[in-house]
Amino acid sequence: MLFVCPLSKLEETLESAAPGHVLSLVSPGTVIELPAAYEPAHHLVLEFNDIAEAREGLIAPSMEHVERLLDFASHAARHGSLLVHCWAGVSRSTAAAYILTCALLPEVDESVLASHLRRVSPVATPNPLLISLADKCLQRKGRMIQAIKDIGRGAETFEGNTFSIDPATLFKSA
């Protein structure tokens, strides 16, 4: 099971979902403290700015970030659930949720997965640079990029909603 939330809902989502692993996608210098029950090996912090292209003075998402995200999530998938969060729960974390769902379900059409993301998060606006890098990494030949373009920008919001995706259920419905 994959859970997604904004930073402001991290504590309550940790309590309600009790994920085995946590992935924090935050701007450089953001301090994330998890309860002591979470071993350091079960928490990955990736620091980069939520930008769609390189900009001076900021850290753009990179292929290394995508590879580390996929590696960590692969380990988490074998050992239980994963909670992904970013600052607002709109761009970086929804991109990660889509990327991870595509990685877990390589046989499912990208547009089906993107449409599901839109249903569970009407405000999701996945970071396009993260999606582009993952599309290359997962060898999806531009299909992930196009699927995200097709669902369009999410509804305007200050903060995203907390949601979950169960890849096993998606596989059955796809």
C-alpha positions in Angstrom: 0.0 0.0 0.0 1.2 3.5 -0.9 0.1 6.5 1.2 0.6 10.1 0.2 0.2 13.3 2.4 1.5 16.8 2.9 4.0 17.5 5.6 1.3 19.1 7.8 -0.5 15.7 7.9 2.6 13.5 8.4 2.2 12.8 12.1 -1.5 11.9 11.8 -0.9 9.8 8.7 1.9 7.9 10.4 -0.5 7.1 13.3 -3.4 6.1 11.1 -1.6 4.3 8.3 1.4 2.9 10.3 3.6 2.5 7.2 6.7 0.5 7.4 8.8 3.0 5.4 8.7 6.8 4.8 9.9 8.7 1.8 10.4 12.5 2.4 10.7 14.7 -0.7 11.7 18.1 0.6 13.6 21.3 -0.1 17.2 21.3 1.0 17.5 22.0 4.7 14.0 20.9 5.7 14.2 18.9 8.9 12.0 15.8 9.1 11.8 14.1 12.5 9.9 10.8 12.7 8.9 8.9 15.8 11.7 6.8 17.3 10.0 3.7 16.2 11.2 4.3 12.6 14.7 3.0 12.0 16.9 5.3 9.9 17.0 2.5 7.2 13.2 2.9 6.9 13.3 6.6 6.2 14.7 8.2 3.0 15.0 11.9 2.7 15.6 13.3 -0.8 16.3 17.0 -0.9 15.5 19.0 -4.0 13.4 22.0 -4.9 10.0 21.6 -6.5 11.0 23.0 -9.9 10.3 21.8 -13.4 13.6 22.9 -14.9 17.1 23.8 -13.6 17.3 27.2 -12.0 20.4 29.0 -10.6 20.6 28.7 -6.8 18.1 25.8 -6.6 18.5 22.0 -6.7 16.5 20.4 -9.5 15.3 16.8 -9.3 17.9 14.5 -10.9 18.2 11.0 -12.2 20.0 10.1 -9.0 16.9 11.2 -7.0 14.7 9.0 -9.2 16.9 6.0 -8.9 17.2 6.3 -5.1 13.4 6.7 -4.9 12.8 3.6 -6.9 15.4 1.6 -5.0 14.0 2.6 -1.6 10.4 1.9 -2.7 11.4 -1.5 -4.1 12.7 -2.4 -0.7 9.7 -1.0 1.0 7.3 -2.9 -1.3 8.9 -6.2 -0.2 8.5 -5.2 3.5 5.1 -3.5 3.8 3.6 -0.2 3.1 5.2 3.2 2.1 4.2 6.7 3.0 5.4 9.4 0.6 5.2 13.1 1.6 6.4 16.5 0.4 5.8 20.0 1.7 2.3 20.5 0.2 1.4 17.0 -1.0 0.7 18.3 -4.5 3.7 18.0 -6.8 6.7 16.0 -5.6 4.8 13.4 -3.6 2.1 12.9 -6.3 4.9 12.5 -8.9 6.5 9.9 -6.7 3.2 8.1 -6.2 2.7 8.0 -10.0 6.3 6.9 -10.6 6.1 4.1 -8.1 2.8 2.9 -9.4 4.2 2.8 -12.9 7.2 0.9 -11.6 5.1 -1.6 -9.7 2.7 -2.2 -12.6 4.8 -2.1 -15.8 2.1 -3.9 -17.7 -0.6 -1.3 -17.0 -1.1 1.6 -19.4 0.3 4.8 -18.0 -2.9 6.8 -18.8 -4.9 4.4 -16.7 -2.5 5.0 -13.8 -2.6 8.8 -14.3 -6.4 8.8 -14.4 -6.5 6.9 -11.2 -4.1 9.4 -9.6 -6.5 12.2 -10.7 -9.4 10.4 -9.1 -7.8 9.9 -5.7 -6.2 13.4 -5.7 -8.1 16.1 -7.7 -5.3 18.6 -6.8 -2.4 16.4 -7.9 0.0 18.3 -10.2 3.0 15.9 -10.5 6.4 17.6 -10.9 7.0 17.3 -14.6 10.8 17.0 -14.3 10.5 14.1 -11.9 8.0 12.5 -14.4 10.3 13.0 -17.3 13.3 11.5 -15.5 11.3 8.5 -14.4 9.9 8.0 -17.9 13.5 7.6 -19.1 14.6 5.5 -16.2 11.6 3.1 -16.6 11.9 3.2 -20.4 8.3 4.3 -20.9 9.2 6.2 -24.2 7.3 9.4 -23.3 4.1 7.7 -22.3 4.3 8.7 -18.6 5.0 12.3 -19.6 2.0 12.3 -22.0 -0.4 10.7 -19.5 0.4 13.3 -16.9 -0.1 16.1 -19.5 -3.4 14.5 -20.5 -4.8 14.7 -16.9 -3.8 18.3 -16.8 -3.1 20.5 -13.8 -4.9 19.7 -10.6 -7.4 22.0 -8.9 -5.9 25.0 -7.2 -5.1 24.4 -3.6 -2.8 25.4 -0.8 -2.3 21.8 0.3 -3.0 18.4 -1.1 -5.3 15.7 0.2 -4.1 12.6 2.0 -4.8 9.5 -0.2 -3.7 5.9 -0.7 -3.1 3.7 -3.7 -3.2 -0.1 -3.6 -1.3 -1.4 -6.6 -2.9 -4.9 -6.1 -6.3 -3.4 -6.6 -5.3 -1.3 -9.6 -3.9 -4.4 -11.2 -7.2 -6.2 -10.9 -9.1 -3.2 -12.3 -6.7 -2.3 -15.1 
